[in-house]
Amino acid sequence: MAAKRIGILTGGGDVPGLNSVIKTVVYRGSEIGCEVIGIRRGWEGLTHVNLEDPASRSRYILPLNRENTRSIDRTGGTYLHSSRTNPSKMKKVPPVLEGQDFPKKETTKKGVTSTVFDVTRAVLKNIDTLGLDYLVAIGGDDTLSYAAELDRQGMHVIAVPKTMDNDVRNTEYCIGFSTAITRAMDAIERQRTTVGSHERIGVFRVFGRDAGYTALYTAYVTSIRCCIPEYKVDLQKLIGLLITDKRNNPSNYSLVILSEGAEWEGYTVKEYGEADAFGHRKKMSVAEDLSNEIKTATGEETIVSDLTYDLRSGSPDFVDRMVAATFAGMAMDAIEEGKHGFMTAISNGCYTLAPIPDPKLGPRHVDIATQYNVERYRPTYDHKLALPVFLTRA
């Protein structure tokens, strides 16, 4: 195989396991004659960089080798840093590109119209200047949607899925999910002592804007109730179940876990702040709102715990280290074989290469019929025979 120059970047939120991908790509690259160039701060590294300016180049471009990646897999986060940048929908042209003419269009979301710029032309120029033959893009739906666009534009891309929400289509598993569930499980088990000591109702909030996998699987392994974005629960029924749980518990407490995007009938999660590059605004805490509803309806005291960012911090567990390293090896196999436009994935419990998901389809959702008990507001535990290890199919 002719020597190749590979770029690698991480976009969106960080999760444990990203550094394992980066290190494995570098190590494998060194074995097959590939040079690996780190693009820092996600897609921003290809939109904001001035390759003629040494300071800017140093800020955004980091040549990777066995020495500077030797120990990075021992920690969480991303060695290359990250950002939520969408080169095809930029609210303003980056300073380095000011004065240039780029395609623009108006977009409207929830009644708000704004003008955005597509600077893909500049991204492709920077890729060409860097002499990159391939790009390994590690991210969730948003990051990978632009990766797919770059591949259509002629840049050879291999995608690696990561998100603690586990909601990327075409794969049953995304890097970061196992560690997130492990962190949530540990936190809830520790906080049982406080909730029980004060005989209250514990309300836990985790990430999950559009998909409820994190809440559902945490509930699965902790045997508590959960609310997910895919199904609007009946508020009074939920409160009744929690009160019954509390009274039936010898320690006189009960627990419930909520996805950040969970709602009940007649309620919509509130958002705040400016939308990011992919149109997402931050969500107000549905856990606080449920807490207020419980107090109003029953007079019961609650303890609200927001577990969100704690779940994506720290070093990866065994599953995320293994899957991350394996996905990275698969990406390098694909590059060595001249393949592109694919995403590393798990399907039917087996490692595979899958098409990069179509962003128009949105995130993968929990299948209510087989995974969520709408009468008990709990995960479904029966009929799992012959399912893949993560209990869902891509």
Phi, psi and omega in degrees: 000135176294143180303140181234155178248118187247130172265149178219138180214159174237133181235160178076203182290149178280153172217156175296136179116343181299318182292333176293323176296311183301310182298316183294322176299316181295311182296314179295321178301319181295334182279336183245016174081026179256141174263134184246127181246120178281129173261115186274148177065038174062216182295340177301329180296342179250354178256329187255351185286142169247101187290348177271350180257115183304322181292317179293318179299318179294326180292325189248342185240125182227104174301133184250143178213177183297329183288312185276359175243006188306318187244009187291337182286356180277350183235167178272197182070198178227124179301332182268359184064175187210170174200166175254080183243132176240101184300339181271353180217064182268133182292334174210153181290133179303149182309321182294341183253004182300140180095346177269153182262122179234152177302141178222157179207162177263136177237145180235126177223123181054042174084357181254122181257135179217158178260132179233155183245144177253108184257026181304325179303318179290323178299313180296324178295317179295321177299318179294318180297323179285349179071032182280131175268330181220158174228127173259113182252122182250121181180186177263201184308314186293310180299317184286336177296322177284328175301318178296321179296317178298320179296322177295331181279357175113352177276130181285118185235139167240129183257148176233121185278133173218138168178135178291348176281343180056038188245016176285133180291162176073009175213146178273349183214139176237142179303135179107340187291313182299315180297321179300315180294319178299315178299315181296316179301313181297316181297316181294317180297323177292317186283350173305324183296320179288314180299317180291321180300324182262002177054054184241184173255121180269127181242116184249137178244135176230169177295163181142074183295311185239344182229145188257020184301318183295315178293317184297313183286329174295316177297324181301315186269353177248357177059049176232173181278159181211157175234132186232159184298334186287347183217125177275117182280164172274119188301311183294324177295317178301312180299319178298319178296319181292322178293318177297316177303317183296315182290331180275353181269124179305332179269001173059051173213164175214164185225151173212145178240137184239136165291152179299334180262011180291146179219160170242167183303128180086004183233140175234131179300135181274147178242160179211164177079175181280144179293146177279188186295343181251014174085012182263131171257157178289149182258137173294164186282110175295335178295319178295319180294319177295320177303314179297321179295321179296315181297318181295319185281328189234341186080000180288144177275148180235164168235121181257130181229121178265110184265359193313287189291336179296332184287337183257007182258163177085181185281156181286154175277184184302314184298313182291327175294317182292311182295319180299313180295323180290316176302319180296317178297321177295320178299318180289326174300315181298317179296317180298329181269002177078017179274154175202168181080015181246161174240136172293143188203170169237127180223130185055033178080002182244148176290140181202170169256132182233160175298145173297130187300147174286117183299337180294338181280345180073188184287161174285140185245157172298134175276103185302318186301327185248346187242344186228127180274106186284349176272326185251353183055048179224164171296156173272128186255348185261172177056055179255358182303131176076004174282154174297166186303329180267014167067015179209155180254151183296000000 
